[in-house]
C-alpha cells in the first residue's frame, strides 16, 4: 500500500458525444505524454453519463513530479476540453492518502 503518491484531478461537464471525443484525445494525447513524464504512476478516467460529469485522475510518484507536470497537464486538459466542446469545471491537485490497486483477475 502506497501513501507517497500525488494526484491531479480534471473535472469536466460534457455530453456523451463530447465525452467520446475527449476520451479519444486523452488516449491519443494525454496518456502518451504522461507515460513519458518522469514520475507518472497512472491515469483513471471516470464518467457519469447521466449527469455529464467526467473526471480524469492522473497519479504521480511524488510532489516534485506533480509540480513538474503541472503546466503541461493544464495545457493538455484545456486542449481536450476545448477540442471536445466540454466545459472544464476544475483542475485540482491532491496528496493521495491511500493508494492500492491490486492486479486484475484477468491479467
C-alpha positions in Angstrom: 0.0 0.0 0.0 1.5 3.3 -1.1 0.8 6.7 0.5 3.6 8.9 -1.1 1.6 9.5 -4.3 0.1 12.8 -5.6 -2.8 13.3 -7.9 -4.2 15.8 -10.3 -8.0 15.7 -10.8 -9.5 17.2 -14.0 -13.3 17.7 -13.7 -15.4 18.3 -16.8 -19.0 18.9 -17.8 -19.7 17.0 -21.0 -22.3 15.4 -23.3 -22.0 11.8 -24.4 -20.6 13.0 -27.8 -18.2 15.4 -26.2 -17.0 12.7 -23.8 -16.2 10.3 -26.6 -14.2 13.0 -28.4 -12.4 13.8 -25.1 -11.8 10.2 -24.4 -10.0 9.8 -27.7 -7.9 12.9 -27.0 -6.9 11.5 -23.6 -5.9 8.2 -25.1 -4.1 9.8 -28.1 -2.6 12.9 -26.5 -2.6 13.0 -22.7 -1.8 9.4 -21.9 1.2 9.1 -24.2 2.6 12.4 -22.9 2.0 11.2 -19.3 3.7 7.8 -19.9 6.8 9.7 -21.0 6.7 12.0 -18.0 9.0 11.4 -15.0 7.1 10.1 -12.0 3.9 9.2 -13.8 2.1 6.4 -11.9 -1.2 6.0 -13.7 -4.4 7.5 -15.1 -8.0 6.8 -14.2 -11.0 8.1 -16.2 -14.4 8.2 -14.7 -17.7 9.3 -16.2 -21.3 9.7 -15.0 -23.1 9.7 -18.4 -26.5 10.6 -16.8 -25.1 13.9 -15.3 -22.4 14.6 -17.9 -19.7 14.8 -15.3 -16.3 13.3 -16.3 -13.2 13.0 -14.2 -9.6 12.3 -15.2 -7.2 11.5 -12.3 -3.5 11.4 -13.0 -1.2 9.9 -10.4 2.4 11.0 -9.7 5.2 9.4 -7.7 5.9 12.5 -5.6 5.2 16.1 -5.2 8.0 17.2 -7.5 6.7 15.0 -10.4 3.2 16.6 -9.8 4.7 20.1 -9.9 6.9 19.3 -13.0 3.8 18.1 -14.9 1.5 21.0 -13.9 1.9 23.4 -16.8 1.8 20.7 -19.5 -1.1 19.0 -17.7 -3.1 22.2 -17.6 -2.5 22.8 -21.3 -3.5 19.3 -22.3 -6.6 19.5 -20.1 -7.6 22.8 -21.7 -6.9 21.4 -25.1 -9.0 18.3 -24.6 -11.9 20.3 -23.1 -11.7 22.9 -26.0 -11.4 20.3 -28.7 -14.3 18.3 -27.5 -16.5 21.2 -26.6 -16.7 20.1 -22.9 -16.5 22.7 -20.1 -13.7 22.3 -17.7 -15.1 22.7 -14.2 -11.9 22.3 -12.1 -8.3 21.3 -12.1 -7.1 20.4 -8.6 -4.0 18.8 -7.0 -4.1 16.4 -4.1 -1.9 14.4 -1.8 -3.1 10.8 -2.0 -3.7 9.4 1.5 -4.4 5.9 0.4 -3.4 4.1 -2.8 -3.8 0.4 -3.6 -4.7 -1.2 -6.9 -4.3 -4.9 -6.8 -3.8 -6.8 -10.1 -6.9 -7.6 -12.1 -8.1 -11.2 -12.1 -7.9 -11.4 -15.9 -4.3 -10.1 -16.1 
